[in-house]
Amino acid sequence: MLKSNVTRRRLVVIGAGSAGLCVGVNLKKAGIDDFVILEKGTGVGGTWYHNSYPGAECDVQSHLYQFSFEQKSDWSAPYGSQAEILDYLNHCYDKFDVRRHVQFGTKVSDANWSDDESQWRVTTDTGEIFECQVLISGLGMFNDLKWPTVEGIEDFEGDYFHSARWDHDVDLKGKRVGVVGLAASAIQFTPELAKEVEHLTVYQRTANWVVPKPNTPHSQETLDAFCADPNLVKKSRDEIYDVWNTLCTFTDKKLLGEIEDSGMAQIAEVKDPETRDKLVPHHPFGCKRPLFSGVYYPMFNRDNVELVTDKVDQVTAKGVISGGVEREFDAIVYATGFRTTRYLSSINVTGRGGVGLDEAWEDGAQAYLGITTSGFPNLFMLYGPNTNQGSIMFMLERQTNYIMRQLARMEDENLAWVDIRKDVMDDYNTKLQAQLLTIDVWQAQCGSDHYYRSGPNRRMVVAYPRSMDDYLEDTTKAEPETFEAEVSRKNVDAWG
């Protein structure tokens, strides 16, 4: 392709979600305007734009699930809804003038590093090409939809869709609806569906813990107090932080026991003993992704809701066969989640020497601090491998600050590229995996399709095993000689 048909930017960011926003705000604060954010959708917000199913809301309290550089005081309830979070993200994109950097409807298919040119060549699914010095991925974990490996999905004659791409044109009122899979989305949308459908059948493969989530809307008096005194929001944020800082290490056995007791208390309120028994988990809380709801278990006391635990064998033209029984539906919703362990490898990425990211991650995704992978110069990731801890908004800010320091170093020293040393990355990950092995709940058996594991050796690639405090320390400590680097043969101002 002719150079005249290639767009050059100093930085290309993939994804206009929370990660893209965070890095965009910080780039502009640093006086860097030569960047583009490539977004496959038609709006900003990432996960909160695409996941618009009924009842969608956050599982982390809003006073913590927001950026430190833009604190919102008037969240309507402790846990923000999808619509409210999306409004907040749109507000931030506009307030900090990041939206004009977003190119919508642009899905990245390939990203290839050129050793000769010391640059990334990013190709979209329409053949558009971007050349850049630095590539930043904001893809995270929740972008690669996972469908069940069940025969006959496309044979179904009714409406069907994935919960992460909810079809709002399909009216489910008064319909017979089947839900296959119990990803986090199903815990939120099934109680909403149960109120309006004729009959709801929920197919459960493995019972998981669903623990209480008090989310009574704030009173006007409370909202007025939060808005009048920002210190009240800060106090609330600090208290929430302290809870998640401890909870997500999954090492406080007393706290974990109390959480399991609260879950069992909710299950005990299910009236039918057979259904109640089917809902009891047989693994410790935290082995699978934790789920939070105060309305999920009570749903099974409704006459129009059925729980089926037999394996789904086949989807037919009329419905679903499970345990030799065919149940007919007007619509099927697949709540089977995402391939959470793929990260940036969901697109074709090649680094130094033409080595592919899939090859580099053959044993599972790995990176230094979850941000940078050896052999892929000037490539940084937000919400990358082993960074799932507490509030992702807090973690994104730590990762972005780390990236900004590397960018400043590149400019100060006129570097063409930086690449984390393989021995440094390997040492970090060896210690990380050793720490993960000490956490009992993640060594328990809770199903073959594990939320946290990937690769032939079932490597833990999602969770960060220590606290948010520890991650802050990890991403701010002095790091002499952690990177390989090469001085640029041309001035960085040539970009653009």
N, C-alpha and C positions, 0 to 999 in steps of 0.2 A: 504494500500500500504506500502511496506517495506521502511524503512528509507533510504536505499541505493538508492531508486528510487526517492528520494525527493531532489530538489536543494535548498540549503540554502543561502540566501543573507541577508545582513543587511537591505537593502532597495530594494523594487520592485517599479518601476515606470510603470504606464500603459500609453502607447502612446508615439510614437516618433515624435511628432509634435513640434511646437514652445515651448509648455510647457515642454515637455520632454527634449528638448535641454536646455532650461533655467535652469532647476533644475540640469541637468547633468553637465553643465559647473560649476555651483556653488558648487556642491558636490566635483568635482575634485579640484577646487580652495581651498576647505577646507581640502583637503587631504583624502577625503573619496572615495575609489575606489571599495568598496564592494557593488555594486549595479548592477541591470539589468533593462533594459527598454524593456518591452514586447510590440511588435508592430504587429498588425494583418496584415498589408500590407507588401509589398516587398520593400518599400523604406521609407526614412524619409521625414518629411514635413507635415504629418497630413492632414489638410484641403487643403493645397497647393499641396499635392501629389495626393489626390483623386479627387479634383475638377479641372479637366483639360479641361473643356468645352471651345469652341471658345470664345474669347474675355474676358476670365477670368482675372480680375485684382483687386487690392485692392481699397477700398473706403477711405482709410486714406493715406495721402502723405507719400512717402517712407522715407523721412528724419526723420519722427517720427515713422513709422512702421518698426523699426529695433531696435536691442538691443544696449544699451548704451556701452556694452563691445566689440562691433564689429561694428563700424560705416563704412558704405559703402558710398563712395562719388560719384561714377559714375553711379547712377541710370539713365537709359536712358530717363525717363520722370518723371514728378512729382508723378504720381501714378504707382507703379510697376505692371508689368504683372505677371500672375501666374508662367510663366517659369522663370522670373527673380527672383521672391521671392523664388522659389524652389531652384534655383542655390545658392542663398544667404544662405539658411538654410543648404543645403548640404555642402557648404563651411565652415559654422560654426561647423557642426558636425565633420568635418575632422580636422579643425584647432585646436579645443579644445579636440580632441581625445575622443569624446563621442560615435562615431559610433560603436566602438568595444564593447560597453556595450549593444548594441541593439540586441535583438533576434527577427528576422523577422518571419512573417507567424505564429504568436502566438496570438491567440485571447483569451482574458480572459473571462471566463463564470461565475466564482464564486470567491468571496473573503469572507472568514469567519474568524472572530476573535475568538481565544481560550482564555477564561478566565483563564484556568488552566496553559497554557503554556505562556501566555502573548505574543502572536505572531499572525501574520496573515498567513492564509493558502490560497494561490491563486491557483486556478485550471483553466487550459486552456480547450478549446473545444476538444483537443485531449487527455485529461486526465493527462497531465503533471502537476506536483505540485511544487509550490515554497513556502517555508516558509521564513518569513521575520519579522523583528522587526517593521519596518515602511513601510507603503503602501502609495504611492503618486499617485493620479489620475491626468493624463493630458488629460482626455477625453474631457472636455469642453462641448460646446453646439452643435457642428456640427458633430455628429457622428452617430446619430440614424435617418436614412432616413425616411421621411414621404411620404407615397403613398396616393393618394386620395381614399376615400371610394366610389368608383363608380363601378357599376356592369359591368362585362364583360371585365375587363382589360386583362385577360389572353386569351380571345377569339380572340383578334386582330391577324390577320394573317400576318401583316407586321412587321417591326422592331419597337421595343419600348424599352425605357430605361429611367432611372432617370437621370436628368441633373448632379447630383453629382457623377454619375458613368458613365460618357460619353463613349459610345461605338464607339471608333475611327475606328473600322472595318466596320462600316456602312457608306457608301458613300451617302450623302444626296443631292449631286448636281443634279439639274434637277428633284427633287422629290417633291411630294405634302406632306407637313409636317404640323402636328398639334402640338401645344404646349399647354398643359393643366397646368394651374397654372402660377402665375407670382411672384415666389420667386425672391430674388435678382439676382440669376443666369440668369433668363430669360431676365432681363433688359440688361444684357451684351451679351448673346449669340444670341438673336433673331435678332439684327441688322446685325450680322455676317451671320446668316443663310439666311436672306432676300436677300443678295447679290448673293447667289448661287442656291437657290431652285427655282423650278418652281412656287410654290405657298405656302405661309405661312399663316396659320390660328392661331391666338392667342386667347385663351379662357381666359377671364378676369372675375373673380368673383367680386372683389372689386377694384375700381380704387385707386391707391396709388400715393403719391407724388414722382415724379422723377425730381430732381433738377439738375442744371448745374454742370458739372465736367470738367473744362478745363484741358486737358491732352496732350497738344502739346509737342512732344518730345523736350528734351533739345538740344540746339545747341551745336556744338563742342566747341565753345568758352566758353559757360556756363559750360560744363563738365570739360574743362581744368581749369577753375577758381576754381570750387569746389575741384578738385583733388589737385590743387596747394596750396589751403588755407583751411584747415579743419575748420577754424573759420567761413567761409561762410556757411558751412553745419550746424554748431552749431547754427548760427544766424537764418538760415531757420528753423531748428528744433524747436527752441524756439518760433518763430513766429507761426508756425503751432500748437504747444502745446497750446499757449494762445487761439487760436481760438477754438480748440476742448475742452479745459478745460471749456470754457463758453458754447459752443453749446450743449454739451451732458447733461447739467443739464436741458435743455428745459424750462428755466425760463425767458430768455431774450426775451420778447415779441416783441421788436423792431427787433431783429435779426431774430426771427421766421417769422415775417411778411415780412421781406425782402426776406427770403428764399422762402416763398410761392409765392411772386410776381415773383420771378425768374422762378419758376416752371410754373406759369400761362403764363408767356411770352413765354416759350417753347411750351406749349400746343397750344397757339394762332397761332403758325406757322403750325399746322396741317390744311390742306386745306379743307377736307371734314367736314362740320359742324356737321353731325351726329356722326362721329367718334370722333371729337373734344369734343363734349358734353359727350360722354361715358368715356373719359379719365380724366375728371375733378373730383378730389377727393371731398368727402363730409365729410371729417373729418380734423382736424388740423394736420399739419406736425409734425411727431414724434409719433402720436398715434399708427401707425404701424411702422415696421422697415424702417428707412429712406433709400431712394434709390437715387443714383447719376449717371447721364449719360447726355452727350450732344448729343447722337446719337439715343436714343430710340424713342422719339417722332417723329423726322423726318422720321423714318422708315415707319410710317403710310401714308406718301405721295407717297409711291411706289405702283404701280398698282398690284403687286403680293402679297400684304399683306392685310389681313382682320382681323378686330377685332370683336369678338363675345362675348357678355355679357350675353347671355341666360345661365341658369344653365346647366351644363353637366349632362345629365340623364343616359347615358349608352354608353359603348364602345362596338362596334360590331366587327364582323370579318373583316369588310371593313373600319370602321372609327368610328366616334363619333356622337351620337345623342344629340343635344342641342336645346331646344325650339321646339321640334318636327321635326327638320331638321337633316337629316343624311348627314354628309360631309365625303367623302372618302379620305383616306390618304395612302401614301406608308410607312410612319413612324410617330410615335408619341413620343414626348419628354415630360416627366412629370417633371415640374419645381415646385414641391410642397414642397420643402425645407426639414427641419429637425424638429424632435420633440425637440425643443430647450430647453424645460423646464425640461427634465428628468435628465440631467447631469449623475452622476455616477450610478443612479438607473437604467440605461439601462442594467446593469449587476446585477446579484444576489449577494447582499452584506448583511452580517449579522454581528452585533456588539455584545456588552455585553449582556449576557443573551439570546443570540440567536435572538435578535430583528432585523428584516429586515429593510433595508434602505427605502424600499417602505412603510413600516408601519410607520417608523419615519417621513417620508415625506408625510404622507397621505393628509395633507392640503397644499402640495406644498413643493418644495425643500427649505431648509433653513440651514444656517450655520453661524458661527461666522466669520465675515469679508469675508464670502464666502469661507473660507479655511478649517474650521474644524467643525464637527457636533457632538453634545453631544451623548454619548453612543457608539462612534466608536473610541476607543483609537488608537493613533499613525496613524490615517488616516488623510491625508491632501489632499486638492483639489486645483488645479490650474484652473482658469477660472470657478470657481464654482458659486453657486447661488448668484444673485445680485452683479455681478462684471463686468457687461457689461458697459464700460464707455470709451469714447475716443479711445486711441490706446491700444489694448490688449497687445502689447509688453511691454508697460510701466506698465500696471497692472500686468502682469506676473512677472516682475522683483520685484515689491513690494511684491507680494505673496511669491515668492521664498525666498526673504530676510527674511520674517517673518518665514517661515518654517525652514530656516537655524538656526535662533535664538533658535527655539524650539529644534532642534537636538543638538545644542551646550549645551543647558541646560540639556538635557537628559544625555549627556556624562559627563558633569561636575559633575552632582549630582547622576550619576549611577542609572538613573531611568529606570524601566522596561517599563513604559508607562505613557503617559499624555492624559488627556481627558478633553475637555472644559466643564466647569460646565454648567449644563442645565439652571440655573437661569441667568447666564451671557449671554448665547446664546439667551435665550428668551427675555431678556431685550434689547439686541442689535437689535433683529428682530422686536420687538414691536416699537421701535423708528424708525427703518428703514421703516417699513410699514406706519407709521404715516407721515414720510417725503414724501413718494411716493404719498400719498393721497393729498398732497398740490400741486402737479404738474398737472396742468389742462389738458395737452394734453393726459396724461395717464388715465384720468378719462372719456375721450370722448368715444363715440361709433364708432367703426371702424371695425365691423365684429365679428362673434361669435368665429372664430378660432384666438385667440389673441396671437401674437408673444411673449408677455411678461408675460402672466398669466397661472396659472395652479391650479389644485385641485378643490374641490367642491365649495370653497369660492372665486375662481378666484384670488388667491393670486398672487401678482406681484413677480416673482422669477428670472427675468432676469436683470433688470436695477438696477444700483447703482444711487441713487437720487442726489448725490452731485458731486463735481468736482474731478478730478484726484489729485489735491492738497490736498483735504480733505482725499482721500483714502490713500495718502502717510502719512498723519498725523495719521490716524486711525491705520495703520499697523506698526507704529514706536513708538507710545506712550507707556509709562510704564504701565504694566498690572499686578499689584500684585494680587495674589490669583484668577486668572482667570481659572486655570486648577486644576483638581484633578490629583494626581500623586501617583505612587507606586515605592518604591525603588526596584531595581532589586535584585533577588536572585542569579544572576550569572553575571559575567563581560560581558560587551557588546562586548569585543574582541572575545567571543565565537562564534559570527556570522561569517559565511564564510565557 
